Amino acid sequence: MTQAYTFSTFALKSRYICTVLLKCCTGGCGFKKRALRDYTAPDESCLSLTEGEIITNVSVIDDDWAEGQNFNDRTGRFPLSHSEVSLP
């Protein structure tokens, strides 16, 4: 079942609200994140990011990390601090 959320622009700017929204969702629900800056993965379990890149199928692991899929269909962990919510 797909759930719709209503939220304000202010709520999108709040990291806490965005994290709570993402935690309401299980993997593959369609949430997307946009990379705010480059991130080089330190190992194979992580996902390298390029500024502006869209990460799909995002699921939050904890307060600092999420897992998602890039445009090359590679899946891995990335820091939430390097991304923002991207609306579909």
N, C-alpha and C positions, 0 to 999 in steps of 0.2 A: 504494500500500500504506500503510495506517495503522499507525503504531507506537505502542505503549503505553509509558508511562514510569512507573516507581515512584520516588517521592521522599518524603522526610520533610518535616515542617513546618519543621524547621530549614533545610533546603535552600531552601524557598520564601522564607525571609527573607533569603537571601544573594543580593544583586544579581548577583554573578558566576555563581552556579549557574543562576539564572533566565535570564541572558543566554545561557549555554551551551546550556541546554535549548531556547531559542527559535532559536538558530543551527542546531540539528539539524534544523530544519523549514524547508521551502520555503513560499512564499506560499500561502494558502488551506488550510492544514493544519488549521485549527480552533483555533489558540491564540488566547486572548482576553486583553486587558489591561483593568484598571479604572483610570480617571483618579483620581489622588490629590488633585489640585487643578486649578483652572481654568488654561487656557493659551490665549492669544490668538495665532492664527497671524499671523506677520508678512507672509505673502504667500500666493498661491493654491496653491503646492505643499505647503503645510503644512495640518494638520488642527487646528482649534480644539477644545479639550477643555473639558468641564464636569465638575466634581468628581462622582465616582460613575458617570460614563458608561462604558459597556462598548464597547471597540474590538475588532472582530473581524478575522479574516484577517490577523493580525499577522505581518510578516516583519521581521527585524532587518536594518538597513542597515549599522550599525557599532556601536561601543561606546556611543554616545550617542543614536542615532536609530533609529526603527523606522517602518514604514509600515503603515497599517491602514485600516479602514473603519468609519465611525460608523453610527448607526441611520438616518440619512438617505441611506445608500449613497454618501456622499462619501468618497473615498479621498485620503489625504495622509500626509505625514511628521509625526511628533510626537516630542518628547524622551522617552527612556526614564525619565528622572529624575522625570517627572510621572505615572508609571503603575506598577502592580504586576500580577503574574500573577493572572488570574482563572480559576479552574477551571470547566469546563463544568458 
